[in-house]
Amino acid sequence: MDIEKEIQLIKERNARVELDKFWETSWTRRIFISVATYVVAGIWLVLISEKYPWLKAFVPVLGYLLSTLSLSFLRDWWQKNHD
């Protein structure tokens, strides 16, 4: 394989990796997971006859959102200490 072809393949791979990274940290992904978590938790709480199921379904959603906000700080700290 010639060098220009290899460089092009590397550039294409890097573009895919960057897009994957962007998706992992996007608010679109976070909101979708939050909504899905809320619906599943709410349905489960209704099925087990919990009082105020739709209010209580916010608990795992808030936990998830808080974890996504703090993970970038933890990841940065971890990377700094593992280089």
Secondary structure, 3 states (H helix, E strand, C coil): CCHHHHHHHHHHHHHHHHHHHHHHCCHHHHHHHHHHHHHHHHHHHHHCCCCCHHHHCHHHHHHHHHHHHHHHHHHHHHHHHCC
